[in-house]
Amino acid sequence: MAKKLLRALAGEVQDVPPVWLMRQAGRYLPEYRATREQAGDFLSLCYNPELAAEVTLQPIRRFGFDAAILFADILLVPQALGADLWFVKGEGPRLSTVTTQADFNPLKPASDVHGTLSPIYETVRILRRELPQDVPLIGFAGAPWTVATYMIAGRGTPDQGPAHALKDENRPLFEALLERITEATIEYLSAQVEAGAEVVKLFDSWAGSLKGDDFDAYALEPAKRIIGELKARHPDLPVIAFPREAGEKYVGFSRATGADCVGLDSRVSADWAAEHVQKDGCVQGNLDPKLMVTGGQELIDETKRIRDALSKGPHIFNLGHGITPDADPENVHVMLEALRG
Ligand SMILES: Cc1c2[nH]c(c1CCC(=O)O)Cc1[nH]c(c(CCC(=O)O)c1C)Cc1[nH]c(c(CCC(=O)O)c1C)Cc1[nH]c(c(C)c1CCC(=O)O)C2
């Protein structure tokens, strides 16, 4: 029997949808925290193929999810382009900033990213050997806009203000940066597929802060380019696009970009998505990650409600965003029982 996730991506409607969770390998799991400790820190874990493969496998062993997602980070691409990257404990990522032509000039060409990223391809090769036969591996990268917001600000920002400011004040530089990230992302994802990733996902976590024509130019168009080039190189490759908080812009996104599936955040209702988004194909989502912390009957009811609302078309069950460090692993079992039971 073909893998459940691949069947959903091919448009098959299933009584019980395949399920995996964003950030399923992460700090809510004690075994993840132990392996990260063993690696030293988060980035050392990302670049250690044996240990990165181990943390990718941990949630598969514990929960029996229908897909594994490569353990890495979207900010490895800026690092491969030459940006400095480090993580401040309890705060998050920091990067050297790109706000002037002088900052941009030393960035490497896209074809040079493989030197830094080759350990990630080794992680993929290990995983293809070690994953159970029925569990496909999802590779991923950040979408150009989201990656650019971190490269421009040098950190996460609540409103992506610095990136919007550069877009408004120096559009040629902003567009050159997006172009470089786009090219690097094509190279990176293509190499993941060559190493054995069976599906790829493009995370545009901050797509929702792009409005109107900006959304089309800087979220939709780059996704379309990346997906078009990947499918030219790997014709059967399924792609999941996640323009988080796109709202009304979710409508038609998969048709316009060529994505096989669109990821939904928790702000849109499953009923609305069934009518307006799922008519174009597979959707993924969209349980509120908070329910993995609070649990109880509401978790059970919401899981079933989303499953039922999206049951008339192809659906991959997931959260609306990543599972948080304060989530209770027991609640994952509760959700799986509600979904599959
Ligand atoms: C914006 C973004 C990043 N990284 C990612 C995104 C897009 C998705 C999203 O919106 O969440 C994507 C990502 N990051 C990670 C994965 C691995 C696969 C998975 O299990 O989903 C994936 C797919 C591991 C990680 N990436 C990070 C962790 C936590 C690091 C740790 O172990 O201390 C993990 C497991 C760190 C990270 N990485 C990033 C930030 C802002 C942070 C700090 C915030 C935080 O601590 O949660 C950048």
Ligand as a Chemical Component Dictionary entry (heavy atoms), coordinates in Angstrom:
data_LIG
# 
_chem_comp.id                   LIG 
_chem_comp.type                 NON-POLYMER 
_chem_comp.pdbx_formal_charge   0 
_chem_comp.three_letter_code    LIG 
# 
loop_
_chem_comp_atom.comp_id 
_chem_comp_atom.atom_id 
_chem_comp_atom.alt_atom_id 
_chem_comp_atom.type_symbol 
_chem_comp_atom.charge 
_chem_comp_atom.model_Cartn_x 
_chem_comp_atom.model_Cartn_y 
_chem_comp_atom.model_Cartn_z 
_chem_comp_atom.pdbx_ordinal 
LIG C1  C1  C 0 10.635 30.783 11.293 1  
LIG C2  C2  C 0 11.260 29.404 11.308 2  
LIG C3  C3  C 0 12.501 29.042 11.886 3  
LIG N1  N1  N 0 12.672 27.686 11.666 4  
LIG C4  C4  C 0 11.605 27.177 11.005 5  
LIG C5  C5  C 0 10.709 28.236 10.734 6  
LIG C6  C6  C 0 9.453  28.137 9.925  7  
LIG C7  C7  C 0 8.348  27.502 10.662 8  
LIG C8  C8  C 0 7.808  28.319 11.795 9  
LIG O1  O1  O 0 7.252  29.382 11.556 10 
LIG O2  O2  O 0 7.940  27.833 12.947 11 
LIG C9  C9  C 0 11.384 25.810 10.543 12 
LIG C10 C10 C 0 11.880 24.687 11.357 13 
LIG N2  N2  N 0 12.663 24.715 12.482 14 
LIG C11 C11 C 0 12.901 23.450 12.927 15 
LIG C12 C12 C 0 12.304 22.543 11.999 16 
LIG C13 C13 C 0 12.550 21.047 12.098 17 
LIG C14 C14 C 0 11.556 20.115 11.696 18 
LIG C15 C15 C 0 10.299 20.018 12.530 19 
LIG O3  O3  O 0 10.284 19.194 13.472 20 
LIG O4  O4  O 0 9.309  20.690 12.203 21 
LIG C16 C16 C 0 11.631 23.303 11.049 22 
LIG C17 C17 C 0 10.783 22.857 9.880  23 
LIG C18 C18 C 0 13.666 23.074 14.111 24 
LIG C19 C19 C 0 13.860 24.061 15.182 25 
LIG N3  N3  N 0 14.232 25.377 15.051 26 
LIG C20 C20 C 0 14.400 25.941 16.293 27 
LIG C21 C21 C 0 14.111 24.951 17.274 28 
LIG C22 C22 C 0 14.254 25.152 18.783 29 
LIG C23 C23 C 0 15.707 25.223 19.086 30 
LIG C24 C24 C 0 16.108 24.507 20.341 31 
LIG O5  O5  O 0 16.091 23.262 20.375 32 
LIG O6  O6  O 0 16.508 25.206 21.274 33 
LIG C25 C25 C 0 13.786 23.771 16.589 34 
LIG C26 C26 C 0 13.471 22.425 17.189 35 
LIG C27 C27 C 0 14.868 27.334 16.565 36 
LIG C28 C28 C 0 14.310 28.412 15.733 37 
LIG N4  N4  N 0 14.338 28.445 14.371 38 
LIG C29 C29 C 0 13.702 29.597 13.941 39 
LIG C30 C30 C 0 13.330 30.343 15.074 40 
LIG C31 C31 C 0 12.593 31.664 15.048 41 
LIG C32 C32 C 0 13.723 29.617 16.192 42 
LIG C33 C33 C 0 13.630 30.049 17.636 43 
LIG C34 C34 C 0 12.252 29.936 18.154 44 
LIG C35 C35 C 0 12.100 28.667 18.937 45 
LIG O7  O7  O 0 12.987 28.431 19.774 46 
LIG O8  O8  O 0 11.107 27.941 18.725 47 
LIG C36 C36 C 0 13.497 29.943 12.545 48 
# 
loop_
_chem_comp_bond.comp_id 
_chem_comp_bond.atom_id_1 
_chem_comp_bond.atom_id_2 
_chem_comp_bond.value_order 
_chem_comp_bond.pdbx_ordinal 
LIG C1  C2  SING 1  
LIG C2  C3  DOUB 2  
LIG C2  C5  SING 3  
LIG C3  N1  SING 4  
LIG C3  C36 SING 5  
LIG N1  C4  SING 6  
LIG C4  C5  DOUB 7  
LIG C4  C9  SING 8  
LIG C5  C6  SING 9  
LIG C6  C7  SING 10 
LIG C7  C8  SING 11 
LIG C8  O1  DOUB 12 
LIG C8  O2  SING 13 
LIG C9  C10 SING 14 
LIG C10 N2  SING 15 
LIG C10 C16 DOUB 16 
LIG N2  C11 SING 17 
LIG C11 C12 DOUB 18 
LIG C11 C18 SING 19 
LIG C12 C13 SING 20 
LIG C12 C16 SING 21 
LIG C13 C14 SING 22 
LIG C14 C15 SING 23 
LIG C15 O3  DOUB 24 
LIG C15 O4  SING 25 
LIG C16 C17 SING 26 
LIG C18 C19 SING 27 
LIG C19 N3  SING 28 
LIG C19 C25 DOUB 29 
LIG N3  C20 SING 30 
LIG C20 C21 DOUB 31 
LIG C20 C27 SING 32 
LIG C21 C22 SING 33 
LIG C21 C25 SING 34 
LIG C22 C23 SING 35 
LIG C23 C24 SING 36 
LIG C24 O5  DOUB 37 
LIG C24 O6  SING 38 
LIG C25 C26 SING 39 
LIG C27 C28 SING 40 
LIG C28 N4  SING 41 
LIG C28 C32 DOUB 42 
LIG N4  C29 SING 43 
LIG C29 C30 DOUB 44 
LIG C29 C36 SING 45 
LIG C30 C31 SING 46 
LIG C30 C32 SING 47 
LIG C32 C33 SING 48 
LIG C33 C34 SING 49 
LIG C34 C35 SING 50 
LIG C35 O7  DOUB 51 
LIG C35 O8  SING 52 
# 
